[in-house]
Amino acid sequence: MEQIREQFLNPPDEFTPVPFWFWNDRLEKDEILRQIRDFHEKGVMGFVLHPRMGIPDDIPYMSDIYLDLVEAAVTEAERLGMIVFLYDEAMYPSGSANGQVVKGNPEFASRGLLMKEYPVSGHTEIKLELAEGETAVSVQAVRKTGEGQYLPGSAVVLPVEDGRILFNAPDNGEWVVLAFVEGFSGGHIRGIHFGEDDGEPNAPASADLLNPAAVRKFIRLTHDKYYGRLSRFFGRTIQAVFTDEPDILGRGRKKGMKPWTGGFLARFTEAGCAETDLPGLWWEAGPETERIRRTYRKAVNRLLSESYYRPLYQWCEDHGVALTGHPAASDDIGLLDDLQIPGQDVVWRWVAPEDDKGLTGVHSTMAKCSSDAARHRGRRRNLNECFGVCGRTNRWDFTADDMKWYMDWLFVRGVNLLSPHAFYYSIEGERRRGERPPDVGPNNIWWPHYRIIAQYIKRMSWLMTDVRNTTPVAVLCEEDYLPWALVRPLFESQVEFNYLEEELLLRDAVIREGAVRIREQAYRAVLVEDWNRLEGPVQKLLQEFACQGGVVISGGAADGKPAEGICRIAAPDEVTGALDRVLPRELRLEPAGRGIRASHVVKGDVHLYVLVNESEEPYAGRLKIPVIGRAEKWDPWHGTAEEQAVKVEAGNVSFPVTLMRRESVVYCIDPSGKPLAEETEVQPVKTVSLTIDGWRVAEADVPAENVAPLRSWTERDDMKGYSGTVVYEAELNLDEANPPRTVTLDLGAVGEIAELRINGQYAGTAMWSPYVFDISAAVKPGINRLSVRISNSLSNSYGGVTFPSGLIGPVTVTLTPA
C-alpha cells in the first residue's frame, strides 16, 4: 500500500493534462517557447498542438515556416520532458488537410446521396437532370401513403435510358418516382485563416473519407510530412496524433444529403438491405424503417473504419505513436475500435451539472463510451477533449466550479486522460469572443493556481490507469447506440456497469463458468434495454449464457413473451431491484445517495473505491463494502492520506462518509493489512461559531470605495463589467489562555476564486462552494491577520454575463475547544 499511496500523492508526469493549445495568431518562436515554459511551470507536461482560426495567410498550413515553428515547439517540449500530440488538421473536422486533399483532385471532394421526388400520374416520362459530378444510383417508383411515408414492398426499380425515365402509374393510390442521386456534398471544414470559416468563401473543401485514395492523399500531406520533419521525436516526445470528429459530408453540406460514395450501393446490399430499401433512408417504411436505417448506419461506419480510421491507426502503429481523437457522435463506440487511445469530447454544455444533463440523453453516455471501449479492447488510456464551450451561455461564464464537476464526472466513469479545450496562444479581438471560448488555461483567472488543478488531474488519471475494473454488470449496446435511460438507476444506486457492444460480445467474448469474459472483465449479469432490438445470434448467445447460470435482465420480450432464462423488467427503475435479487453489491451507501457516483477498481493488490458528489447537496452516511483490511482515506484534491477507522461485521467493513458538493474521495483497502477498529461510542464535538466582521479592502486596481466588503461589487452599476482581483483583510483574535484544538474558516459566498493567507503565509485556495478552510495549523493564539485575495469571473468583462463578485460572506469561524 505504501508504494501505491506515494504514487497517488505524487503521480508521474505521464498522467498530465494534455490541453488543446490553440495556435490562433501570428506565431513567434520566442512567444511559443515562453508559453511552453509557462505550461511546464504550472505542471502541464504536454499539449495538443492545434492550428486554429487566426493564423495569418503568410504562415500557410504545413509550409516550411509553419513546420519550423512546430519543430521549435517540439524541441522545447523534449528539453523539458514534456509530451506532444500532433493534430492532423487545420482546423476541423479532420481529413481535408486544409482543403489540400481536394486541391488538384476535385474528385476527392466529399460525396453523398440525395433523394429527388417526381410526382407522376398515368403514363409519365421524366427527364432526369444531373449536375456535373452527379450519378443516378437508383430510380424507383413507390406508392406514397402520406408526407414522408410510403408503402413497404411497393418500390419498383426503373431503368434510365438516355436520361429518360418512363413509368405508367397504377390507379391504386398516389405514386411518385424517386431518383437517388450521388454527388458532391458541397461540404467544407473550418480553416485556420480568416475568411475560411463556416459560410465564408474560402472555407476549405472537405474530402471524401469513404474513398481510400482520398485518405491516402490526406496521410501523405499531413502525417508523412510531419514525420519527414520530426521523425526523431516520434515515440518519445511525440506520442500521439489526434484526429477530430471526421465528418463524411463536411460542414454546410447540401440539405437532405446522406453519406455515400462511389460503389456504395453494393456495400448497402451486402450489409443486408435491398436496393428497394433506399426510400426507407428518408421516408417511413413502417416496422422495417429502423432495420433499414440501422443496417445503413452499420455499413457506413464499417466503410469509414476501413477507409479512414484503420489506415490512420496502422500509420500510427508503424511510426511508434498512438492514434487518438474522437468521432462525431457521442455514442459512436464502434468507431473507437481503431484508436489506440479511444476518445470522446464534452462540448457545448451538452453534459452539465444542471437540468439533469449528467444522466439523461445521448451525450450522458460519452464518458463511458471511451472508457468501456478501452477496457474491452485492452487499451491502457482513454481520452476526453473536455470543457469546450461549456459556459452556461457558451461564453466566458465557465467557472472552476463547473470544471471540477466535469473532471469528476469523467474520472468516476473511467476516463483517464484529459485534454482541456483549450489553452489560447492569443485572446486578441475575435479570438476572445467568437472562437469557442473560454480559454481554460493561461488566460483565465485560475491560471496562477493551475498547478493544483494539474496535480488533481494527474492523481485521478493515475488512479484510473493500469487497474482492473471489478463490476460484474455489463449493459449491452450497439455500435452507435448506448442506452442511457436503463443505466440511470444504476448510477443513482452506485451500481457500476460497463457498456459492451453486441459485436464484441459475438467476436471477442467467451462464456465460461457463468460469466461473459472479455479482456480483464468477467460479467455475471448482462442488461438489455429491449430484447426485440437484438439480432438472432445475440439472443442465442445470451440464452446460452443464461443456461450456464448467467443473469440476463431485459426490457421487451420476443413475441410478447419472456425469452427462456431471461428476467424481464417492465421499466428501467426496476433494474436495480432485479440485480439485487441475484448479485451482491460491490458497495452500498446508507442512506442512499442519488447524487453520489462510485467506481471500484483494483490496482496491484489493493482495492480503490472512488466516490464523487455530482449533486448540489452534501452527503453524510455510511459506506459498506465486502473487502476487509487496512483502510485509508485519500483526498485527491488536497493530496492527503489518513488511516480510516472501520467497523467489521458479517464479512463487511463500514465507516462514515461525508461528501460536500464538488468533493471527491478515494478509499483504499489493503486486504493484507489489519483494519483500525472504529470507536464504539463517538463523543459529540462541541464547537463555537463566530462571525468575523471588520473587513477592509487592502488592494484593488479600482478605487477602494467601489468595493464594499461582504457585498458583491456588481451591486454598483459601474462595476458590473469589471473583472479583476481584490484583496480583503480582517483580524481573528484567538484566546491566548485557551487556544482551540481546531479552527475552520468559512468565507460564505465568494465570487469566484479565493486565495487565503494567514499572518502572511499561504493557507490554501478555494475555487468553488463551500469556501471552507481548515486553518488549525496556520493560526496562533492572539491576533491573526487574515488576507483573502479574490478574483472574479472574466465573464463579467468578456462574456456579457454578470456573476456576483468579491467577498460576500457571511464569514464565520468555527472553533473546537481543546
Beta strands, then each sheet from edge to edge (+ up, - down):
strand 1: 20-23
strand 2: 46-51
strand 3: 83-87
strand 4: 111-119
strand 5: 123-127
strand 6: 135-146
strand 7: 149-150
strand 8: 156-157
strand 9: 164-168
strand 10: 174-184
strand 11: 238-244
strand 12: 258-259
strand 13: 322-326
strand 14: 343-347
strand 15: 383-388
strand 16: 417-420
strand 17: 423-424
strand 18: 468-469
strand 19: 473-477
strand 20: 498-501
strand 21: 510-512
strand 22: 515-518
strand 23: 521-523
strand 24: 525-528
strand 25: 551-554
strand 26: 567-568
strand 27: 588-590
strand 28: 596-603
strand 29: 606-613
strand 30: 619-625
strand 31: 630-635
strand 32: 640-643
strand 33: 645-649
strand 34: 652-659
strand 35: 664-670
strand 36: 676-677
strand 37: 688-691
strand 38: 696-700
strand 39: 725-734
strand 40: 742-746
strand 41: 749-751
strand 42: 753-758
strand 43: 761-766
strand 44: 772-774
strand 45: 782-791
strand 46: 806-809
strand 47: 812-816
sheet 1: 13+ 11+ 3+ 2+ 1+ 17+
sheet 2: 7+ 6- 10+ 4- 12+
sheet 3: 5+ 9-
sheet 4: 7+ 6- 8+
sheet 5: 14+ 15+ 16+
sheet 6: 18+ 28- 29+ 35- 31+ 32-
sheet 7: 20+ 19+ 24+ 25+ 26+
sheet 8: 21+ 22- 23+
sheet 9: 27+ 30- 34+ 33- 36-
sheet 10: 37+ 47- 40+ 44-
sheet 11: 38+ 39- 45+ 42- 43+
sheet 12: 41+ 46-
end
